[in-house]
Amino acid sequence: MLNASLFMLIRNNELYRGRMRLIIEESQIIKCGIYPDGTILISTGLFDYIEARIAENLTASPRRIKNLNIEREKMLSAFLAHAAASFALDNKLVYFSDPRRSGEKNSELLKSYNLTADSFTLILLKLAGYDSNLFYNHLEDLKRIQADPNYAKKFESFFTDNFSPQQRISNLLKHKDEAEAVADEIFYVLDAVRSDDENAIEDAKQRVSALRTAYPNNMYFKRLAAITAHKKWESGISNKGLLTAYPAAAQDSKTAKQNYEILNFDPKSLLIDQKNEETESIPGNINDYDEAVRAYKSYLNSIQESGMESSYAMLLFYSPNINDRAQALSLAEKAYLSESGTESLIANTNYASLLYLSQKDYTKAKLLLESMIKNTTASTDSLFLITGSIIDKRIIIFNYARMLFGLGESEKALKVREQLRNLIFSMEKYNPIILKKIKLEDTTDDLIEYWGKPSGIKYNYFSEKWYYDFLNAEVSISTATNNNIEKISIFADSNLSLPNDLRVGETKKSFESFFGKPIYTAGDCENYFYKSNKIQVLYLNGFIRQISITKLEL
């Protein structure tokens, strides 16, 4: 439950993808915090408290609790979300650097910083797919604990470092609409980052800019600003060469498909320029480039993260400044070494790209990519929070094929190109998966007829997302083309089922006994092909957490 909750709040929300050391302290004093360097500290007393609360709830209403592990995770997520919110806001560092801290009202200042984290807690819970009422329930519990001598001492820091639970609840209710609006803005940004849609990226970049103005110290927004600015600049380059691996889950990435046609060019046109001439000017829009550089610097001055250092190195390589290009290779190597022992392949991929592009070491560049393509799993350290399989594996294969063509190894490159083609395009006749009479390519009229009106709609200039509370499902509709359904996502506790009555909450073993092994990984998900449907599954602790269905290209 600990790893699952932390993953959804921090990794799935793209709050931070760097190393996060997990420390479980033997203490009955309740502790739950995330330090500025990413270290997570939790006391055993917190787990004991949660077990005691669940036992009380079981006694009071045994039928209400269906799954004990889910109940544990929900209770824990309220504590962790507040710690993650404080981490995102960089509260500890900002507080300690505040000149007002030395004044008489030092404790009041700390409480005010923690109060700002309350609203952001609701935001992170909502984005992670939890009910934001969990935090209100948590504060109500604190009111009860404050009057309970058995627990009050154990929770002392929750009262001395914060305003009273009732004051916090009142403040949350006062700013509820603002928190909802910020959550919606972040939702659009995350959706754009995951899809790589160029139009959506421009929209996301503007949204992040507004969020950074409102929250200048927010480390989370600094991170999203760097990624969106880099993607915006890259979208304006006509000849991309090798693809950049970004440290954000590429769940709906269209990058590999959009660039696949390059591999069909005349092999001679793909040969690398052995002259190694210096870049005379920055390709693309120089203002977008400079903005991305500034955004990376701002984030990396706040915290170290190998994936972000790696993508920043890819950006720096396109600078005409010889020192920037030298720094790019050095930074990429540092990130590559730091990434070892995690599931992430971001820094590995970008380091291989820069070894090739700089003509520093073709052999090592190829070996790195070959190793990543062959190895489907990476060893991880149990003392650290899982990073997630962020990259779309097809980007690695594309870069490898592009590299082989560049080095004149055309015969080998053609085989790799064929391997990539099988991961992008369908080899079967399309047969839709029907979910309560709804399938991909149905219209909004069909959706209303069979599922009714949605609980809510999120939209931008290019698409709409209809959410159905009673099904815990989301339907993505392309408004830029034909208003048809292009994606269906199913979340926890949904009663929607796939063939063989498989649904969210089932084990990975059960799912694969019917659908077979995954074809590739992308954006923390395993990807399966079934009758020209692409089924993306997010697993946590061996259980299905989320399912998304899209149609494969023919």
C-alpha positions in Angstrom: 0.0 0.0 0.0 2.9 2.4 0.7 4.5 2.0 -2.7 1.2 2.2 -4.5 0.1 5.4 -2.7 3.5 7.1 -3.2 3.6 6.0 -6.8 0.2 7.5 -7.6 0.8 10.8 -5.7 4.4 11.4 -6.9 5.3 9.4 -10.0 1.9 9.2 -11.7 1.3 12.9 -11.1 4.8 13.7 -12.6 5.7 15.5 -9.4 9.2 14.0 -9.3 11.0 11.1 -11.0 14.3 11.2 -9.2 15.6 8.8 -6.5 13.5 8.8 -3.3 15.0 6.9 -0.4 12.4 5.2 1.9 13.2 5.2 5.6 10.8 3.4 8.0 11.6 4.5 11.5 10.8 2.4 14.5 8.8 4.9 16.6 5.3 5.2 18.0 5.5 8.9 17.4 3.5 9.5 14.2 5.8 10.8 11.4 5.3 11.2 7.7 7.4 13.6 5.7 9.4 14.2 2.5 12.6 16.1 2.8 13.9 18.5 0.2 16.3 15.9 -1.2 13.5 13.5 -1.8 14.0 11.3 1.2 10.7 9.9 2.6 10.4 9.2 6.3 7.5 7.3 7.9 7.3 5.9 11.4 6.0 2.5 12.2 3.5 4.3 14.6 1.6 5.5 11.5 1.1 2.0 10.2 -0.1 0.9 13.7 -2.5 3.8 13.9 -4.0 2.9 10.5 -4.5 -0.7 11.5 -6.2 0.4 14.7 -8.5 2.8 12.8 -9.5 0.1 10.3 -10.2 -2.3 13.2 -12.5 0.3 14.7 -14.3 0.8 11.4 -14.7 -2.9 10.9 -16.3 -3.2 14.3 -18.6 -0.2 13.6 -19.7 -1.2 10.1 -18.0 -4.5 8.8 -20.0 -4.5 5.5 -18.8 -1.1 4.4 -15.2 -2.2 4.0 -14.8 -4.4 1.0 -11.0 -4.5 0.6 -8.7 -3.9 3.6 -5.6 -3.1 1.5 -7.5 -0.4 -0.4 -8.8 1.0 2.9 -5.2 1.1 4.2 -4.0 2.8 1.1 -6.7 5.5 1.3 -5.9 6.3 4.9 -2.2 6.4 4.2 -2.7 8.6 1.1 -4.1 11.5 3.2 -0.9 11.6 5.2 1.4 11.1 2.2 -0.4 13.6 0.0 0.2 16.4 2.5 3.9 15.5 2.7 4.0 15.4 -1.1 2.3 18.8 -1.3 4.8 20.4 1.1 7.6 18.8 -1.1 6.1 20.2 -4.3 5.8 23.7 -2.8 9.4 23.5 -1.5 8.0 24.6 1.8 10.9 23.5 4.0 13.6 25.4 2.1 11.4 28.4 1.5 10.5 28.5 5.2 14.0 28.3 6.4 15.2 31.0 4.0 12.3 33.4 5.0 13.7 36.4 6.9 10.6 36.5 9.0 11.5 33.2 10.6 13.7 34.8 13.3 10.7 36.9 14.6 8.5 36.3 17.6 5.8 34.7 15.5 8.0 32.0 14.1 5.5 29.2 14.8 2.7 31.1 13.1 4.9 31.5 10.0 5.5 27.7 9.8 1.7 27.1 10.3 0.9 29.5 7.4 3.3 27.6 5.1 1.7 24.3 6.1 -1.7 25.8 5.5 -0.8 26.4 1.8 0.1 22.7 1.5 -3.5 21.8 2.6 -5.0 23.1 -0.6 -2.3 21.5 -2.7 -3.0 18.2 -0.9 -6.5 18.2 -2.3 -5.1 18.9 -5.8 -2.6 15.9 -5.6 -5.2 13.5 -4.3 -7.6 14.4 -7.1 -4.9 14.1 -9.8 -3.9 10.7 -8.4 -7.4 9.4 -8.7 -8.2 9.5 -5.0 -11.3 11.1 -3.4 -10.3 14.5 -2.1 -12.7 13.9 0.8 -10.0 11.6 2.2 -8.2 14.7 3.4 -11.3 16.2 5.0 -11.8 12.9 6.8 -8.2 13.0 7.9 -8.6 16.4 9.4 -11.8 15.3 11.2 -9.8 12.4 12.7 -7.2 14.9 13.9 -10.0 16.8 15.7 -10.9 13.6 17.5 -7.3 12.7 18.2 -6.5 16.1 19.7 -9.0 15.3 22.4 -7.8 11.7 22.9 -5.0 11.4 25.5 -4.0 8.0 24.0 -3.1 9.5 20.6 -2.6 13.3 21.1 1.0 13.0 22.3 1.9 10.7 19.3 0.5 13.3 16.9 2.0 16.3 18.6 3.8 17.7 15.6 0.6 17.6 13.6 -0.8 20.2 16.1 2.2 22.3 17.0 3.2 22.8 13.3 -0.3 23.5 12.0 -3.3 25.5 12.8 -6.2 23.6 14.5 -7.9 21.0 12.4 -11.1 23.1 12.3 -9.2 26.1 11.1 -7.7 24.0 8.4 -11.0 22.6 7.3 -12.5 26.1 7.2 -9.6 27.4 5.1 -10.0 24.5 2.6 -13.7 25.1 2.2 -12.9 28.8 1.6 -10.4 28.0 -1.2 -12.1 24.9 -2.6 -13.0 26.4 -5.9 -9.4 27.7 -6.4 -7.9 24.3 -5.7 -10.4 22.7 -8.2 -9.3 25.2 -10.9 -5.6 24.5 -10.3 -6.2 20.7 -10.4 -7.9 21.1 -13.8 -5.1 23.2 -15.2 -2.5 20.6 -14.1 -4.7 17.9 -15.6 -4.5 19.5 -19.0 -0.8 19.9 -18.7 -0.2 16.3 -17.8 -2.5 15.1 -20.6 -0.5 17.2 -23.1 2.9 15.9 -21.8 1.7 12.3 -22.1 0.2 12.6 -25.6 3.0 14.7 -27.3 0.3 16.5 -29.3 2.0 19.6 -30.6 -1.1 21.8 -30.4 -1.8 20.6 -26.8 1.8 21.3 -25.8 1.5 24.9 -26.8 -1.7 25.2 -24.7 0.0 23.4 -21.8 3.0 25.7 -21.9 0.7 28.7 -21.5 -1.1 27.1 -18.6 2.1 26.2 -16.8 3.3 29.8 -17.3 0.2 31.1 -15.5 0.6 28.5 -12.7 4.3 29.5 -12.1 3.3 33.2 -11.9 0.7 32.3 -9.2 3.1 29.8 -7.4 6.7 31.1 -8.0 8.4 28.6 -5.6 6.4 25.5 -6.6 9.0 22.9 -7.7 6.3 20.8 -9.4 5.4 23.7 -11.7 9.1 24.4 -12.4 9.5 20.7 -13.5 6.4 20.8 -15.8 7.5 24.2 -17.2 10.9 22.7 -18.3 9.3 19.7 -20.0 6.6 21.7 -21.8 9.0 24.4 -22.9 11.5 21.8 -24.3 8.7 19.9 -26.1 7.4 23.2 -27.6 10.9 24.1 -28.9 11.4 20.6 -30.3 8.1 20.6 -32.1 9.4 23.5 -34.2 12.4 21.5 -35.5 12.0 20.0 -39.0 14.8 17.5 -38.8 14.8 16.0 -35.3 17.4 13.3 -35.9 17.3 11.2 -32.8 14.4 11.5 -30.4 14.7 13.0 -26.9 13.6 10.8 -24.0 11.7 12.9 -21.5 11.3 12.1 -17.8 7.5 12.1 -18.0 5.3 9.0 -18.7 4.7 8.8 -22.4 1.4 7.0 -22.1 -0.2 8.3 -25.3 3.0 9.3 -27.2 2.6 9.7 -30.9 6.3 10.5 -31.4 7.5 7.1 -32.6 4.6 6.8 -35.1 5.0 10.4 -36.4 8.7 9.9 -37.0 8.5 6.3 -38.3 8.3 7.5 -42.0 11.9 8.9 -41.6 13.1 5.3 -41.6 11.7 4.8 -45.0 13.9 7.5 -46.6 16.7 6.7 -48.9 19.4 5.2 -46.5 22.0 7.4 -48.1 20.1 10.5 -46.9 20.2 9.2 -43.3 24.0 8.8 -43.1 25.6 10.9 -40.3 27.7 13.9 -41.4 31.2 12.8 -40.5 32.5 16.4 -40.8 31.3 17.1 -37.3 30.9 20.8 -38.1 29.9 23.1 -35.2 26.3 24.3 -35.1 26.2 27.8 -36.4 22.8 28.7 -34.9 20.2 27.2 -32.7 17.6 25.3 -34.8 13.9 26.2 -34.4 12.6 29.1 -32.4 15.4 30.7 -30.4 13.0 32.2 -27.9 11.5 28.8 -27.2 15.0 27.4 -26.8 16.1 30.1 -24.3 12.9 29.7 -22.3 13.5 25.9 -22.0 17.1 26.5 -20.9 16.0 28.9 -18.2 13.2 26.6 -17.1 15.6 23.6 -16.7 18.1 25.7 -14.7 15.3 26.9 -12.4 14.2 23.4 -11.7 17.7 21.8 -11.4 18.7 24.5 -9.0 16.0 23.3 -6.7 16.7 19.5 -6.8 18.8 16.9 -8.5 17.0 14.5 -10.9 18.9 12.3 -13.4 16.1 12.2 -16.0 15.7 16.0 -16.1 19.5 16.5 -16.2 19.5 14.1 -19.2 16.8 15.8 -21.2 18.4 19.1 -20.4 21.7 17.7 -21.8 19.9 16.9 -25.1 18.7 20.5 -25.2 22.1 22.0 -24.5 23.7 19.9 -27.3 21.9 22.1 -29.9 23.6 25.2 -28.6 26.2 26.7 -31.0 28.4 27.4 -27.9 31.2 24.8 -27.7 31.2 24.9 -23.9 27.4 24.1 -23.8 28.0 21.1 -26.0 30.8 19.9 -23.9 28.6 20.4 -20.8 25.8 18.4 -22.5 27.9 15.3 -22.9 29.3 15.6 -19.3 25.9 16.1 -17.8 24.4 13.2 -19.9 27.1 10.9 -18.6 26.5 12.0 -15.0 22.8 11.4 -15.4 23.4 8.0 -17.0 25.5 6.9 -14.0 23.0 8.2 -11.5 20.1 6.4 -13.1 21.6 3.0 -12.5 19.5 0.8 -10.3 16.2 2.3 -11.3 13.5 1.2 -13.8 14.0 4.4 -15.8 15.8 4.3 -19.1 15.6 8.0 -19.8 19.2 8.9 -19.1 20.5 5.7 -20.8 18.7 6.6 -24.0 19.8 10.2 -24.1 23.4 9.4 -23.2 23.5 6.9 -26.1 22.0 9.6 -28.4 24.7 12.2 -27.4 27.5 9.7 -27.8 26.3 9.2 -31.4 25.5 12.8 -32.2 28.8 14.1 -30.9 30.6 11.2 -32.7 32.3 10.5 -29.4 31.7 6.7 -29.3 29.5 5.0 -31.9 30.1 1.5 -30.5 29.1 2.4 -26.9 26.0 4.2 -28.2 24.9 1.1 -30.1 25.6 -1.2 -27.2 23.6 0.9 -24.8 20.5 0.9 -27.0 20.9 -2.8 -27.8 21.1 -3.7 -24.1 17.9 -1.7 -23.4 16.0 -3.3 -26.2 17.0 -6.8 -25.2 16.4 -6.4 -21.4 12.7 -6.0 -20.5 13.2 -5.5 -16.8 15.7 -3.5 -14.7 17.0 -4.3 -11.3 15.7 -2.0 -8.6 16.7 -1.2 -5.0 14.0 -1.9 -2.5 15.2 0.9 -0.3 14.0 3.4 -2.9 10.5 4.3 -4.3 10.0 2.7 -7.7 10.7 5.2 -10.5 8.4 3.7 -13.1 9.0 2.6 -16.7 8.7 6.1 -18.0 9.9 5.9 -21.6 8.0 4.6 -24.6 10.2 1.6 -25.6 9.5 2.3 -29.2 11.6 5.5 -29.0 14.6 3.4 -28.0 14.0 1.2 -31.0 13.5 4.2 -33.4 16.8 5.8 -32.2 18.6 2.5 -32.7 17.3 2.1 -36.2 18.1 5.7 -37.0 21.6 5.2 -35.6 22.2 2.1 -37.7 21.1 3.9 -40.9 23.4 6.8 -39.9 26.4 4.4 -39.6 25.6 2.7 -42.9 24.5 -0.6 -41.4 21.4 -0.6 -43.6 20.7 -4.4 -43.5 20.5 -4.5 -39.8 18.6 -1.2 -39.7 15.9 -2.6 -41.9 15.3 -5.5 -39.5 15.0 -3.1 -36.6 12.6 -0.9 -38.6 10.4 -4.0 -39.2 10.5 -4.7 -35.4 9.3 -1.1 -34.8 6.6 -1.3 -37.4 5.1 -4.3 -35.6 4.8 -2.2 -32.4 3.0 0.7 -34.2 0.7 -0.7 -36.8 -1.9 -3.4 -36.6 -1.4 -6.8 -38.2 -5.0 -7.9 -37.5 -8.5 -7.0 -38.6 -10.2 -4.6 -36.1 -12.7 -6.1 -33.8 -13.9 -3.6 -31.1 -14.1 -4.2 -27.4 -17.6 -3.3 -26.2 -18.0 -1.9 -22.8 -21.7 -1.6 -21.8 -22.7 -1.1 -25.4 -20.0 1.5 -26.0 -16.9 1.1 -28.2 -14.2 3.1 -29.8 -15.3 5.3 -32.8 -18.8 5.6 -31.4 -20.3 9.1 -31.4 -21.2 11.3 -28.5 -24.9 10.6 -29.3 -24.2 6.9 -28.7 -22.4 7.7 -25.5 -25.4 9.7 -24.1 -27.8 7.1 -25.2 -26.1 4.2 -23.4 -24.2 5.8 -20.6 -26.2 8.9 -20.1 -24.8 12.4 -19.6 -21.4 12.6 -18.1 -20.6 13.7 -14.5 -18.2 16.2 -15.8 -16.4 17.3 -19.0 -12.9 18.6 -19.4 -12.0 20.1 -22.8 -9.5 22.2 -24.7 -9.4 23.2 -28.4 -8.7 19.7 -29.6 -10.4 17.2 -27.4 -13.0 16.5 -24.7 -12.8 14.1 -21.8 -16.2 12.9 -20.5 -16.0 11.5 -16.9 -18.6 9.1 -15.6 -18.7 8.8 -11.8 -21.0 5.8 -11.6 -18.6 3.8 -13.9 -15.3 5.4 -12.7 -14.4 5.7 -16.4 -13.2 8.5 -18.7 -14.0 8.8 -22.4 -11.7 10.8 -24.7 -13.4 12.4 -27.7 -11.5 14.0 -30.7 -13.3 17.3 -31.4 -10.6 18.2 -33.9 -11.7 15.5 -36.3 -15.1 13.8 -36.1 -16.4 13.9 -32.5 -15.9 10.1 -32.1 -14.5 8.2 -29.2 -10.8 7.7 -29.5 -9.9 6.4 -26.0 -11.7 4.8 -23.0 -9.9 4.7 -19.6 -11.1 2.6 -16.7 -10.1 3.4 -13.1 -10.2 1.7 -9.7 -13.6 0.3 -8.5 -15.1 0.4 -12.0 -17.5 -2.3 -12.9 -16.6 -2.1 -16.6 -15.1 -5.4 -17.8 -13.0 -6.5 -20.8 -13.3 -9.9 -22.5 -13.2 -12.8 -20.1 -14.7 -10.6 -17.5 -11.3 -9.0 -16.7 -11.4 -5.6 -14.9 -9.4 -3.2 -12.7 -8.3 -4.9 -9.5 -7.5 -8.3 -11.2 -4.0 -9.7 -11.0 -1.5 -9.4 -13.8 -1.3 -13.2 -13.9 -5.1 -13.4 -14.6 -4.9 -10.7 -17.3 -2.0 -12.2 -19.1 -3.6 -15.7 -19.0 -6.1 -14.3 -21.5 -4.3 -11.5 -23.4 -0.8 -12.9 -23.4 2.4 -11.1 -22.6 2.8 -7.3 -23.2 4.2 -6.1 -26.6 6.1 -3.2 -25.1 6.2 -0.8 -22.1 5.4 2.9 -22.2 4.5 5.5 -19.6 4.5 3.1 -16.6 2.1 0.9 -18.5 2.3 -2.5 -20.2 0.9 -2.5 -23.7 -1.1 -5.4 -25.1 -2.5 -5.8 -28.7 -5.8 -7.6 -29.1 -7.7 -7.6 -32.4 -6.3 -4.2 -33.4 -7.0 -2.7 -30.0 -4.2 -1.4 -27.9 -4.8 -2.1 -24.2 -2.6 -0.2 -21.8 -2.5 -1.5 -18.2 -1.0 0.2 -15.2 0.0 -2.4 -12.6 0.8 -1.7 -9.0 2.1 -4.5 -6.7 0.9 -7.1 -9.3 -2.7 -5.8 -9.5 -4.4 -3.8 -12.3 -4.8 -0.2 -11.3 -5.9 1.4 -14.6 -6.8 0.3 -18.1 -7.0 2.3 -21.3 -8.1 1.2 -24.7 -7.3 2.8 -28.1 -7.3 1.6 -31.7 -4.2 0.6 -33.4 -3.2 2.2 -36.8 -3.9 -0.1 -39.8 
